[in-house]
């Protein structure tokens, strides 16, 4: 391991009693050697990584690690605790603690070296030797690989005597890298111990193929657990006599498995704590999907489980029908029509934009609540901030929220382009979105910029490029050419017309009063309740949030936002009330879902009504739509306003005309409840509610896991 660890970085008598103290003691050694420049900053990064997932492993190992800007070079410190320190492992405290510090910009070679430690930890001879060593220099040499563990050396001497007894004599050999281990597994499984006669027989008699598994491992940092899980699965695969090949999606990047290997596989294991990249490659096969620590701690169980699924014929949905994954992961499937692709590309941008809307909107709303309605005229808090004045705190929240809002259109455009062209689309998308802001083309300009950026990048990617230039294409050529084209089109060609259209739409909304405003509220209410978090719901929600995504939104924009949120709360609250008032009309599962729907509806999560709509769409959806329309129109009629884009009843103090706003919601809930009870009560077969017209518990669980959206 080069000089990543030296004797000065080894503490064989670590006296710390907590994982925080252990990390500090080892990090202080790194600071003393100049490997870490800021102790507290580095420890904060370690703690942040630990908060994502405990780093304790079965077998008495703790492996806290992180990438940090306070690290000057890849460094490893080792400590041995006699009492043991709790790092969150299921089998108890750890006595072997490895602190891995990687620079924020660590290169692939260093990360590969770090991953080799993770693989060594799967070798019990290695860990036994570390528990027995008495000299820090020897411990460092063992970890670097300068000298083999004594137990391992002894085992090597005995191999010639044991080898004739069977082909498994080398099963516990030192860990190999992914490619070597995978090749060895494939070779062993394919060759075994066949004799020449058996080899000849293979030409005339078919031989049974070994069971073949492909696996993907990944963890949030991609330094340790990713490779430990890979090694553990590969070892278990050899012991089980199966062909098992692993794709490690770590910080050093990943080499995609050969499509032919994936196609020939009988099953798939995902051991990951971050989304599997290009997951659709593995669709249509029996799959076990678990966290990365399961891949480390119980690989044999995972192999047994996935083989059982294969025997039962359980398979994931084929590519194109899979429901999982983010909008970006599912965008652009070759089996889908252009309309479907376009919708997913747009929803990709919206899904990434909504958190900025929520954070910025709530901060601005809190700023107004604390500092008053003149907070938008306050000077910069950089120039004037008084700790004891509420106005200063209100101005601070308002200005932070305003900064968040400045990203809305660039993020929208950037991730629409990302959904179309993957990572190369980000730069021209963000550039186009920023230009849209500068020329006052707003939300519509962001949509156009994102689509143009994605289309330009896709066109460039189709050009045949000489091999010598391919390396600089994603870093230099594509960002340069695509940004120039998008910038030209936005500034010179389409920017002004879009800005004029944006202004016209804004003026029209500002001019809505009386009957027109009430009709608009009813329409938005119908849209919010039509598909409960689906595309139509998203269109209405995005329309509303785009109106308030400015530092000083118009009164009509805040009324629209209020109407949209109020209507979106109606379906789950109505179903919750209906299951309470007439529980006999619903299955036991639906009555349980009704209890959760109270909280979901109050929080403005329309998806809380999905289990009911899936079970009985012809009765539930029309009822919800009527109630939503009533609430939307009443909210507009009452002149309720809302500056926050989310929050449900928890932002009622920030709502204008709050009492009438709640009255509008109550009216819509009562209307929907009455309609759904009436429709369910008059169906021809009253026993249907108990006999099977409702969704199964499995369907309810699946629906309840739909992404949270307005």
C-alpha positions as semicolon CSV with decimal commas, in nm:
position;residue;x (nm);y (nm);z (nm)
1;X;0,000;0,000;0,000
2;X;0,288;0,231;-0,078
3;X;0,354;0,458;0,221
4;X;-0,010;0,530;0,291
5;X;0,048;0,382;0,635
6;X;0,364;0,394;0,846
7;X;0,446;0,294;1,201
8;X;0,358;0,647;1,318
9;X;0,002;0,587;1,198
10;X;-0,043;0,271;1,407
11;X;-0,175;0,262;1,764
12;X;-0,178;-0,092;1,903
13;X;-0,310;0,024;2,241
14;X;-0,599;0,248;2,138
15;X;-0,763;0,363;2,461
16;X;-1,063;0,545;2,313
17;X;-1,406;0,439;2,440
18;X;-1,623;0,576;2,157
19;X;-1,601;0,581;1,780
20;X;-1,569;0,959;1,785
21;X;-1,276;0,942;2,026
22;X;-1,115;0,665;1,821
23;X;-1,144;0,868;1,501
24;X;-0,995;1,170;1,678
25;X;-0,701;0,974;1,819
26;X;-0,612;0,828;1,479
27;X;-0,674;1,156;1,298
28;X;-0,436;1,336;1,534
29;X;-0,162;1,106;1,410
30;X;-0,247;1,209;1,053
31;X;-0,231;1,576;1,153
32;X;0,109;1,525;1,316
33;X;0,244;1,389;0,986
34;X;0,088;1,669;0,781
35;X;-0,155;1,430;0,609
36;X;-0,459;1,623;0,745
37;X;-0,460;2,004;0,754
38;X;-0,771;2,073;0,965
39;X;-0,849;1,822;1,240
40;X;-1,200;1,945;1,322
41;X;-1,298;1,986;0,959
42;X;-1,178;1,635;0,878
43;X;-1,357;1,483;1,178
44;X;-1,676;1,658;1,068
45;X;-1,644;1,486;0,729
46;X;-1,586;1,151;0,902
47;X;-1,894;1,206;1,119
48;X;-2,103;1,300;0,815
49;X;-2,002;0,976;0,643
50;X;-2,075;0,777;0,960
51;X;-2,422;0,933;0,976
52;X;-2,503;0,791;0,633
53;X;-2,443;0,435;0,751
54;X;-2,252;0,280;1,043
55;X;-1,909;0,158;0,937
56;X;-1,882;-0,135;1,176
57;X;-1,845;-0,478;1,017
58;X;-1,902;-0,824;1,156
59;X;-1,582;-0,981;1,278
60;X;-1,476;-0,697;1,507
61;X;-1,383;-0,442;1,242
62;X;-1,452;-0,069;1,229
63;X;-1,364;0,113;0,911
64;X;-1,455;0,484;0,937
65;X;-1,365;0,660;0,614
66;X;-1,437;0,967;0,407
67;X;-1,318;1,187;0,128
68;X;-1,226;1,532;0,256
69;X;-1,076;1,853;0,127
70;X;-0,868;1,862;0,446
71;X;-0,666;1,555;0,343
72;X;-0,342;1,619;0,154
73;X;-0,274;1,262;0,042
74;X;-0,444;0,922;0,078
75;X;-0,372;0,801;0,429
76;X;-0,459;0,502;0,643
77;X;-0,432;0,485;1,023
78;X;-0,479;0,168;1,225
79;X;-0,576;0,127;1,588
80;X;-0,629;-0,184;1,802
81;X;-0,860;-0,162;2,103
82;X;-0,851;-0,412;2,385
83;X;-1,195;-0,317;2,517
84;X;-1,365;-0,282;2,179
85;X;-1,546;0,019;2,034
86;X;-1,903;0,022;1,905
87;X;-1,915;0,107;1,535
88;X;-2,268;-0,023;1,484
89;X;-2,191;-0,381;1,378
90;X;-2,455;-0,642;1,454
91;X;-2,212;-0,878;1,628
92;X;-2,073;-0,625;1,875
93;X;-1,784;-0,382;1,918
94;X;-1,477;-0,360;1,695
95;X;-1,122;-0,418;1,811
96;X;-0,955;-0,345;1,474
97;X;-1,017;0,013;1,361
98;X;-0,899;0,148;1,026
99;X;-0,940;0,518;0,954
100;X;-0,916;0,587;0,580
101;X;-0,864;0,946;0,467
102;X;-0,890;1,018;0,095
103;X;-0,843;1,361;-0,061
104;X;-1,151;1,512;-0,222
105;X;-0,982;1,479;-0,560
106;X;-0,813;1,142;-0,505
107;X;-0,713;0,977;-0,830
108;X;-0,825;0,634;-0,942
109;X;-0,493;0,465;-0,854
110;X;-0,512;0,575;-0,490
111;X;-0,873;0,468;-0,457
112;X;-0,786;0,130;-0,605
113;X;-0,516;0,090;-0,339
114;X;-0,768;0,182;-0,070
115;X;-1,010;-0,076;-0,207
116;X;-0,744;-0,347;-0,172
117;X;-0,750;-0,301;0,207
118;X;-1,123;-0,362;0,203
119;X;-1,063;-0,690;0,024
120;X;-0,788;-0,795;0,266
121;X;-1,030;-0,753;0,556
122;X;-1,227;-1,047;0,419
123;X;-0,921;-1,269;0,482
124;X;-0,933;-1,404;0,840
125;X;-0,560;-1,482;0,834
126;X;-0,492;-1,114;0,773
127;X;-0,711;-0,997;1,063
128;X;-0,578;-1,270;1,295
129;X;-0,223;-1,153;1,223
130;X;-0,315;-0,794;1,306
131;X;-0,463;-0,906;1,639
132;X;-0,141;-1,090;1,724
133;X;0,120;-0,840;1,607
134;X;0,316;-0,657;1,877
135;X;0,514;-0,399;1,683
136;X;0,362;-0,093;1,504
137;X;0,615;-0,121;1,220
138;X;0,524;-0,484;1,159
139;X;0,153;-0,397;1,164
140;X;0,208;-0,124;0,906
141;X;0,408;-0,364;0,690
142;X;0,132;-0,625;0,712
143;X;-0,128;-0,372;0,602
144;X;0,095;-0,247;0,319
145;X;0,149;-0,606;0,209
146;X;0,526;-0,590;0,257
147;X;0,520;-0,918;0,450
148;X;0,253;-1,190;0,458
149;X;0,075;-1,290;0,779
150;X;0,243;-1,579;0,956
151;X;-0,066;-1,794;0,929
152;X;-0,082;-1,732;0,557
153;X;0,285;-1,824;0,512
154;X;0,232;-2,146;0,702
155;X;-0,067;-2,228;0,489
156;X;0,140;-2,177;0,176
157;X;0,394;-2,434;0,297
158;X;0,123;-2,695;0,343
159;X;-0,035;-2,653;0,001
160;X;0,176;-2,917;-0,178
161;X;0,060;-3,183;0,071
162;X;-0,308;-3,079;0,060
163;X;-0,341;-3,006;-0,310
164;X;-0,392;-3,367;-0,425
165;X;-0,683;-3,410;-0,185
166;X;-0,916;-3,184;-0,384
167;X;-0,952;-2,883;-0,602
168;X;-1,071;-2,662;-0,315
169;X;-0,734;-2,633;-0,150
170;X;-0,687;-2,282;-0,268
171;X;-1,034;-2,159;-0,186
172;X;-0,910;-1,944;0,098
173;X;-0,623;-1,784;-0,091
174;X;-0,545;-1,414;-0,060
175;X;-0,811;-1,187;-0,211
176;X;-0,776;-1,088;-0,573
177;X;-0,902;-0,779;-0,748
178;X;-1,246;-0,792;-0,905
179;X;-1,133;-0,878;-1,256
180;X;-0,891;-1,152;-1,140
181;X;-1,136;-1,303;-0,893
182;X;-1,416;-1,301;-1,148
183;X;-1,195;-1,460;-1,413
184;X;-1,076;-1,723;-1,167
185;X;-1,431;-1,800;-1,062
186;X;-1,538;-1,838;-1,422
187;X;-1,233;-2,050;-1,508
188;X;-1,271;-2,276;-1,204
189;X;-1,637;-2,325;-1,266
190;X;-1,585;-2,394;-1,634
191;X;-1,274;-2,615;-1,601
192;X;-1,316;-2,778;-1,261
193;X;-1,108;-3,098;-1,243
194;X;-1,208;-3,262;-1,571
195;X;-0,992;-3,539;-1,711
196;X;-0,892;-3,565;-2,077
197;X;-1,153;-3,837;-2,123
198;X;-1,420;-3,611;-1,980
199;X;-1,305;-3,333;-2,209
200;X;-1,357;-3,557;-2,509
201;X;-1,695;-3,663;-2,377
202;X;-1,804;-3,300;-2,365
203;X;-1,802;-3,297;-2,745
204;X;-2,066;-3,566;-2,760
205;X;-2,267;-3,522;-2,438
206;X;-2,401;-3,187;-2,310
207;X;-2,271;-3,081;-1,971
208;X;-2,479;-2,893;-1,713
209;X;-2,383;-2,526;-1,701
210;X;-2,294;-2,379;-1,360
211;X;-2,541;-2,135;-1,211
212;X;-2,429;-1,785;-1,316
213;X;-2,479;-1,470;-1,108
214;X;-2,386;-1,111;-1,180
215;X;-2,366;-0,869;-0,889
216;X;-2,328;-0,496;-0,832
217;X;-2,186;-0,349;-0,512
218;X;-2,175;0,018;-0,413
219;X;-2,166;0,233;-0,100
220;X;-2,203;0,609;-0,039
221;X;-1,830;0,678;-0,043
222;X;-1,725;0,401;-0,277
223;X;-1,399;0,339;-0,093
224;X;-1,440;0,044;0,143
225;X;-1,774;-0,133;0,168
226;X;-1,809;-0,150;-0,211
227;X;-1,502;-0,370;-0,247
228;X;-1,551;-0,566;0,074
229;X;-1,894;-0,675;-0,044
230;X;-1,747;-0,772;-0,382
231;X;-1,478;-0,985;-0,222
232;X;-1,725;-1,148;0,016
233;X;-1,966;-1,236;-0,265
234;X;-1,688;-1,372;-0,485
235;X;-1,558;-1,595;-0,202
236;X;-1,909;-1,720;-0,126
237;X;-1,968;-1,785;-0,496
238;X;-1,658;-2,004;-0,519
239;X;-1,764;-2,198;-0,210
240;X;-2,115;-2,248;-0,353
241;X;-1,982;-2,362;-0,689
242;X;-2,148;-2,085;-0,889
243;X;-2,008;-1,844;-1,145
244;X;-2,029;-1,501;-0,981
245;X;-1,897;-1,184;-1,143
246;X;-1,911;-0,848;-0,962
247;X;-1,928;-0,493;-1,097
248;X;-1,798;-0,256;-0,827
249;X;-1,945;0,090;-0,868
250;X;-1,698;0,273;-0,646
251;X;-1,542;0,617;-0,627
252;X;-1,276;0,514;-0,875
253;X;-1,550;0,477;-1,135
254;X;-1,668;0,143;-1,263
255;X;-1,606;-0,085;-1,557
256;X;-1,934;-0,210;-1,697
257;X;-1,981;-0,582;-1,714
258;X;-1,979;-0,726;-2,063
259;X;-2,339;-0,725;-2,192
260;X;-2,288;-1,086;-2,297
261;X;-2,202;-1,180;-1,937
262;X;-2,516;-1,009;-1,811
263;X;-2,730;-1,171;-2,079
264;X;-2,597;-1,516;-1,990
265;X;-2,649;-1,469;-1,615
266;X;-2,920;-1,667;-1,439
267;X;-2,969;-1,417;-1,155
268;X;-2,864;-1,078;-1,018
269;X;-2,756;-0,956;-0,673
270;X;-2,758;-0,585;-0,590
271;X;-2,572;-0,501;-0,266
272;X;-2,581;-0,124;-0,257
273;X;-2,657;0,187;-0,052
274;X;-2,662;0,430;-0,345
275;X;-2,863;0,387;-0,668
276;X;-2,728;0,126;-0,906
277;X;-2,608;0,299;-1,220
278;X;-2,763;0,181;-1,548
279;X;-2,983;-0,060;-1,357
280;X;-3,195;-0,146;-1,660
281;X;-2,908;-0,359;-1,794
282;X;-3,004;-0,622;-1,536
283;X;-3,383;-0,611;-1,577
284;X;-3,581;-0,925;-1,649
285;X;-3,384;-1,160;-1,423
286;X;-3,436;-1,302;-1,072
287;X;-3,298;-1,034;-0,843
288;X;-3,206;-0,991;-0,477
289;X;-3,174;-0,625;-0,378
290;X;-3,013;-0,552;-0,039
291;X;-2,786;-0,306;0,137
292;X;-2,413;-0,330;0,091
293;X;-2,354;-0,461;0,444
294;X;-2,569;-0,765;0,367
295;X;-2,331;-0,842;0,083
296;X;-2,044;-0,836;0,332
297;X;-2,207;-1,019;0,621
298;X;-2,426;-1,285;0,459
299;X;-2,322;-1,347;0,099
300;X;-2,405;-1,718;0,111
301;X;-2,762;-1,638;0,215
302;X;-2,798;-1,397;-0,078
303;X;-2,676;-1,660;-0,323
304;X;-2,919;-1,914;-0,178
305;X;-3,204;-1,664;-0,193
306;X;-3,145;-1,562;-0,553
307;X;-3,114;-1,926;-0,662
308;X;-3,447;-2,000;-0,497
309;X;-3,604;-1,707;-0,682
310;X;-3,467;-1,841;-1,009
311;X;-3,613;-2,186;-0,937
312;X;-3,953;-2,027;-0,867
313;X;-3,931;-1,821;-1,185
314;X;-3,948;-1,484;-1,007
315;X;-3,816;-1,210;-1,232
316;X;-3,801;-0,831;-1,229
317;X;-3,995;-0,638;-1,492
318;X;-3,815;-0,628;-1,828
319;X;-3,645;-0,310;-1,946
320;X;-3,908;-0,060;-2,053
321;X;-4,165;-0,186;-1,804
322;X;-3,966;-0,148;-1,486
323;X;-4,124;0,095;-1,249
324;X;-3,814;0,158;-1,042
325;X;-3,550;0,421;-1,084
326;X;-3,548;0,794;-1,107
327;X;-3,698;0,981;-1,404
328;X;-3,346;1,021;-1,540
329;X;-3,278;0,647;-1,516
330;X;-3,601;0,568;-1,702
331;X;-3,587;0,850;-1,959
332;X;-3,521;0,775;-2,322
333;X;-3,601;0,402;-2,327
334;X;-3,581;0,288;-2,687
335;X;-3,912;0,103;-2,663
336;X;-4,111;0,413;-2,568
337;X;-4,281;0,664;-2,793
338;X;-4,159;1,021;-2,826
339;X;-4,448;1,158;-2,620
340;X;-4,361;0,930;-2,328
341;X;-3,994;1,023;-2,353
342;X;-4,076;1,394;-2,361
343;X;-4,292;1,366;-2,050
344;X;-4,018;1,182;-1,862
345;X;-3,754;1,432;-1,968
346;X;-3,969;1,718;-1,841
347;X;-4,052;1,535;-1,519
348;X;-3,681;1,473;-1,471
349;X;-3,618;1,847;-1,458
350;X;-3,921;1,910;-1,237
351;X;-3,824;1,639;-0,987
352;X;-3,482;1,797;-0,933
353;X;-3,627;2,148;-0,921
354;X;-3,895;2,082;-0,657
355;X;-3,653;2,053;-0,357
356;X;-3,511;2,395;-0,446
357;X;-3,866;2,530;-0,463
358;X;-3,955;2,378;-0,127
359;X;-3,641;2,495;0,052
360;X;-3,639;2,842;-0,102
361;X;-4,013;2,895;-0,067
362;X;-4,030;2,791;0,296
363;X;-3,728;3,004;0,385
364;X;-3,881;3,307;0,215
365;X;-4,215;3,243;0,382
366;X;-4,047;3,217;0,724
367;X;-3,858;3,536;0,645
368;X;-4,186;3,719;0,588
369;X;-4,338;3,564;0,901
370;X;-4,047;3,676;1,120
371;X;-3,950;4,004;0,958
372;X;-4,281;4,129;0,819
373;X;-4,389;4,203;0,463
374;X;-4,120;4,467;0,413
375;X;-3,843;4,210;0,458
376;X;-3,789;4,200;0,080
377;X;-3,673;4,563;0,096
378;X;-3,415;4,502;0,369
379;X;-3,047;4,567;0,288
380;X;-2,809;4,276;0,243
381;X;-2,738;4,096;0,570
382;X;-2,371;4,114;0,472
383;X;-2,391;4,488;0,533
384;X;-2,642;4,501;0,815
385;X;-2,722;4,220;1,060
386;X;-2,817;4,265;1,426
387;X;-2,829;3,944;1,628
388;X;-3,103;4,064;1,859
389;X;-3,341;4,198;1,591
390;X;-3,616;3,982;1,443
391;X;-3,604;4,191;1,125
392;X;-3,243;4,086;1,066
393;X;-3,323;3,719;1,109
394;X;-3,623;3,754;0,879
395;X;-3,405;3,925;0,618
396;X;-3,145;3,650;0,653
397;X;-3,399;3,373;0,586
398;X;-3,553;3,570;0,300
399;X;-3,220;3,627;0,130
400;X;-3,110;3,264;0,169
401;X;-3,441;3,154;0,018
402;X;-3,395;3,401;-0,266
403;X;-3,055;3,250;-0,343
404;X;-3,214;2,904;-0,356
405;X;-3,477;3,036;-0,596
406;X;-3,204;3,167;-0,826
407;X;-3,121;2,805;-0,908
408;X;-3,473;2,699;-1,008
409;X;-3,465;2,765;-1,380
410;X;-3,101;2,653;-1,432
411;X;-3,169;2,331;-1,240
412;X;-3,488;2,272;-1,438
413;X;-3,309;2,319;-1,770
414;X;-2,996;2,131;-1,663
415;X;-3,180;1,819;-1,552
416;X;-3,414;1,813;-1,848
417;X;-3,097;1,797;-2,058
418;X;-2,956;1,539;-1,816
419;X;-3,264;1,324;-1,864
420;X;-3,211;1,337;-2,239
421;X;-2,833;1,308;-2,276
422;X;-2,704;1,203;-1,932
423;X;-2,416;1,393;-1,771
424;X;-2,289;1,572;-2,087
425;X;-2,623;1,759;-2,098
426;X;-2,572;1,930;-1,762
427;X;-2,338;2,211;-1,871
428;X;-2,537;2,342;-2,172
429;X;-2,860;2,290;-1,977
430;X;-2,746;2,500;-1,682
431;X;-2,602;2,764;-1,916
432;X;-2,929;2,784;-2,110
433;X;-3,130;2,807;-1,788
434;X;-2,911;3,089;-1,657
435;X;-2,953;3,277;-1,985
436;X;-3,329;3,230;-1,959
437;X;-3,319;3,406;-1,622
438;X;-3,104;3,690;-1,753
439;X;-3,340;3,766;-2,045
440;X;-3,657;3,729;-1,831
441;X;-3,773;3,420;-2,025
442;X;-3,836;3,250;-1,691
443;X;-3,991;2,907;-1,654
444;X;-4,087;2,868;-2,021
445;X;-3,736;2,965;-2,128
446;X;-3,593;2,703;-1,893
447;X;-3,808;2,433;-2,051
448;X;-3,696;2,535;-2,398
449;X;-3,329;2,564;-2,297
450;X;-3,329;2,218;-2,139
451;X;-3,484;2,052;-2,445
452;X;-3,251;2,235;-2,684
453;X;-2,943;2,149;-2,475
454;X;-3,035;1,782;-2,456
455;X;-3,107;1,768;-2,828
456;X;-2,779;1,937;-2,921
457;X;-2,574;1,702;-2,703
458;X;-2,755;1,396;-2,840
459;X;-2,678;1,516;-3,193
460;X;-2,309;1,568;-3,113
461;X;-2,287;1,223;-2,955
462;X;-2,400;1,063;-3,281
463;X;-2,103;1,203;-3,472
464;X;-1,820;0,956;-3,536
465;X;-1,517;1,093;-3,353
466;X;-1,156;0,977;-3,404
467;X;-1,033;0,761;-3,118
468;X;-0,766;1,016;-3,027
469;X;-1,031;1,278;-2,948
470;X;-1,281;1,064;-2,760
471;X;-1,112;1,121;-2,426
472;X;-1,167;1,497;-2,437
473;X;-1,517;1,487;-2,583
474;X;-1,717;1,483;-2,255
475;X;-1,484;1,725;-2,076
476;X;-1,402;1,983;-2,342
477;X;-1,562;1,940;-2,683
478;X;-1,924;1,863;-2,593
479;X;-1,956;2,133;-2,322
480;X;-1,789;2,392;-2,548
481;X;-1,989;2,331;-2,865
482;X;-2,324;2,263;-2,698
483;X;-2,302;2,567;-2,468
484;X;-2,214;2,793;-2,761
485;X;-2,509;2,665;-2,967
486;X;-2,758;2,686;-2,681
487;X;-2,636;3,033;-2,584
488;X;-2,668;3,159;-2,942
489;X;-3,022;3,023;-2,977
490;X;-3,135;3,160;-2,641
491;X;-2,984;3,507;-2,681
492;X;-3,045;3,568;-3,050
493;X;-3,321;3,343;-3,184
494;X;-3,586;3,225;-2,939
495;X;-3,515;3,417;-2,619
496;X;-3,717;3,731;-2,696
497;X;-4,033;3,548;-2,818
498;X;-4,030;3,327;-2,509
499;X;-3,977;3,626;-2,280
500;X;-4,273;3,800;-2,445
501;X;-4,490;3,489;-2,398
502;X;-4,383;3,466;-2,033
503;X;-4,474;3,828;-1,974
504;X;-4,810;3,785;-2,146
505;X;-4,897;3,484;-1,932
506;X;-4,794;3,668;-1,615
507;X;-5,006;3,971;-1,709
508;X;-5,304;3,745;-1,780
509;X;-5,274;3,576;-1,440
510;X;-5,243;3,910;-1,265
511;X;-5,560;4,022;-1,438
512;X;-5,770;3,725;-1,325
513;X;-6,045;3,831;-1,087
514;X;-6,393;3,721;-0,991
515;X;-6,542;3,440;-1,199
516;X;-6,229;3,379;-1,403
517;X;-6,020;3,323;-1,090
518;X;-6,280;3,084;-0,946
519;X;-6,286;2,882;-1,269
520;X;-5,906;2,865;-1,271
521;X;-5,912;2,738;-0,912
522;X;-6,163;2,467;-1,007
523;X;-5,949;2,359;-1,304
524;X;-5,634;2,340;-1,093
525;X;-5,825;2,142;-0,829
526;X;-5,940;1,890;-1,091
527;X;-5,585;1,851;-1,219
528;X;-5,437;1,802;-0,871
529;X;-5,682;1,520;-0,795
530;X;-5,686;1,347;-1,133
531;X;-5,378;1,125;-1,100
532;X;-5,258;1,193;-0,745
533;X;-4,894;1,279;-0,801
534;X;-4,882;1,179;-1,167
535;X;-4,806;1,393;-1,472
536;X;-5,130;1,595;-1,469
537;X;-5,089;1,665;-1,099
538;X;-4,727;1,769;-1,162
539;X;-4,828;2,010;-1,439
540;X;-5,063;2,196;-1,205
541;X;-4,810;2,196;-0,921
542;X;-4,524;2,315;-1,143
543;X;-4,746;2,588;-1,285
544;X;-4,814;2,712;-0,932
545;X;-4,456;2,692;-0,804
546;X;-4,322;2,868;-1,114
547;X;-4,542;3,166;-1,027
548;X;-4,397;3,208;-0,678
549;X;-4,039;3,131;-0,778
550;X;-3,941;3,497;-0,765
551;X;-3,839;3,723;-0,480
552;X;-4,162;3,926;-0,499
553;X;-4,442;3,711;-0,649
554;X;-4,768;3,866;-0,754
555;X;-5,084;3,833;-0,547
556;X;-5,247;3,615;-0,813
557;X;-4,947;3,378;-0,814
558;X;-4,976;3,330;-0,438
559;X;-5,351;3,265;-0,473
560;X;-5,281;2,997;-0,732
561;X;-5,027;2,833;-0,504
562;X;-5,278;2,832;-0,219
563;X;-5,548;2,677;-0,436
564;X;-5,316;2,405;-0,564
565;X;-5,195;2,299;-0,220
566;X;-5,544;2,305;-0,074
567;X;-5,683;2,087;-0,352
568;X;-5,392;1,843;-0,324
569;X;-5,472;1,783;0,042
570;X;-5,833;1,683;-0,027
571;X;-5,806;1,322;-0,165
572;X;-5,613;1,159;0,123
573;X;-5,807;1,351;0,388
574;X;-6,137;1,253;0,225
575;X;-6,039;0,884;0,214
576;X;-5,927;0,901;0,576
577;X;-6,260;1,053;0,678
578;X;-6,458;0,804;0,471
579;X;-6,286;0,504;0,632
580;X;-6,365;0,655;0,973
581;X;-6,731;0,734;0,902
582;X;-6,824;0,420;0,703
583;X;-6,549;0,169;0,770
584;X;-6,765;-0,125;0,658
585;X;-6,738;-0,006;0,298
586;X;-6,361;-0,059;0,305
587;X;-6,133;-0,358;0,354
588;X;-5,923;-0,390;0,672
589;X;-5,616;-0,293;0,471
590;X;-5,789;0,021;0,343
591;X;-5,895;0,113;0,694
592;X;-5,532;0,088;0,804
593;X;-5,429;0,302;0,505
594;X;-5,695;0,551;0,611
595;X;-5,515;0,612;0,940
596;X;-5,195;0,700;0,755
597;X;-5,390;0,914;0,508
598;X;-5,476;1,163;0,784
599;X;-5,109;1,250;0,824
600;X;-5,030;1,233;0,454
601;X;-5,319;1,459;0,360
602;X;-5,238;1,710;0,631
603;X;-4,881;1,718;0,498
604;X;-4,995;1,784;0,137
605;X;-4,896;1,441;0,007
606;X;-5,164;1,355;-0,247
607;X;-5,020;1,005;-0,294
608;X;-5,184;0,906;0,035
609;X;-5,500;0,836;-0,165
610;X;-5,330;0,610;-0,423
611;X;-5,414;0,276;-0,251
612;X;-5,783;0,370;-0,255
613;X;-5,774;0,491;-0,615
614;X;-5,590;0,177;-0,729
615;X;-5,851;-0,045;-0,565
616;X;-6,159;0,139;-0,691
617;X;-6,062;0,408;-0,944
618;X;-6,410;0,462;-1,093
619;X;-6,551;0,570;-0,758
620;X;-6,254;0,723;-0,579
621;X;-6,100;0,940;-0,850
622;X;-6,422;1,122;-0,961
623;X;-6,510;1,182;-0,596
624;X;-6,166;1,326;-0,527
625;X;-6,179;1,546;-0,838
626;X;-6,512;1,700;-0,743
627;X;-6,390;1,777;-0,392
628;X;-6,063;1,919;-0,527
629;X;-6,249;2,145;-0,767
630;X;-6,469;2,273;-0,484
631;X;-6,167;2,347;-0,266
632;X;-5,969;2,513;-0,546
633;X;-6,254;2,741;-0,646
634;X;-6,337;2,836;-0,285
635;X;-5,972;2,911;-0,209
636;X;-5,957;3,150;-0,505
637;X;-6,291;3,303;-0,412
638;X;-6,176;3,364;-0,054
639;X;-5,852;3,523;-0,178
640;X;-5,629;3,292;0,026
641;X;-5,260;3,337;-0,051
642;X;-4,958;3,116;0,005
643;X;-4,590;3,199;-0,031
644;X;-4,459;2,852;0,058
645;X;-4,475;2,578;-0,204
646;X;-4,531;2,291;0,039
647;X;-4,602;2,207;0,399
648;X;-4,978;2,147;0,431
649;X;-5,126;2,251;0,764
650;X;-4,776;2,311;0,900
651;X;-4,749;2,638;0,707
652;X;-5,096;2,767;0,797
653;X;-4,945;3,062;0,991
654;X;-4,791;3,174;0,661
655;X;-5,123;3,166;0,471
656;X;-5,326;3,475;0,397
657;X;-5,692;3,437;0,511
658;X;-5,599;3,117;0,691
659;X;-5,943;3,051;0,846
660;X;-6,124;3,072;0,512
661;X;-5,847;2,862;0,355
662;X;-5,906;2,582;0,607
663;X;-6,281;2,618;0,548
664;X;-6,226;2,563;0,174
665;X;-6,029;2,245;0,247
666;X;-6,295;2,119;0,487
667;X;-6,569;2,181;0,231
668;X;-6,384;1,986;-0,038
669;X;-6,308;1,699;0,199
670;X;-6,674;1,671;0,301
671;X;-6,790;1,673;-0,062
672;X;-6,542;1,401;-0,163
673;X;-6,623;1,192;0,143
674;X;-6,996;1,209;0,079
675;X;-6,954;1,117;-0,287
676;X;-6,724;0,821;-0,228
677;X;-6,952;0,684;0,046
678;X;-7,255;0,730;-0,179
679;X;-7,091;0,560;-0,477
680;X;-6,953;0,272;-0,274
681;X;-7,279;0,226;-0,088
682;X;-7,491;0,194;-0,404
683;X;-7,279;-0,059;-0,594
684;X;-7,454;-0,377;-0,700
685;X;-7,248;-0,613;-0,485
686;X;-7,217;-0,469;-0,136
687;X;-6,977;-0,749;-0,038
688;X;-6,719;-0,642;-0,292
689;X;-6,545;-0,423;-0,040
690;X;-6,459;-0,725;0,165
691;X;-6,420;-0,983;-0,107
692;X;-6,155;-0,847;-0,334
693;X;-6,227;-0,532;-0,530
694;X;-5,970;-0,352;-0,322
695;X;-5,598;-0,356;-0,368
696;X;-5,400;-0,632;-0,205
697;X;-5,173;-0,548;0,085
698;X;-4,876;-0,591;-0,146
699;X;-5,025;-0,341;-0,388
700;X;-5,096;-0,103;-0,105
701;X;-4,737;-0,123;0,011
702;X;-4,613;-0,071;-0,340
703;X;-4,833;0,232;-0,393
704;X;-4,744;0,377;-0,056
705;X;-4,381;0,385;-0,169
706;X;-4,448;0,608;-0,466
707;X;-4,230;0,924;-0,469
708;X;-4,363;1,198;-0,249
709;X;-4,487;1,486;-0,457
710;X;-4,755;1,746;-0,445
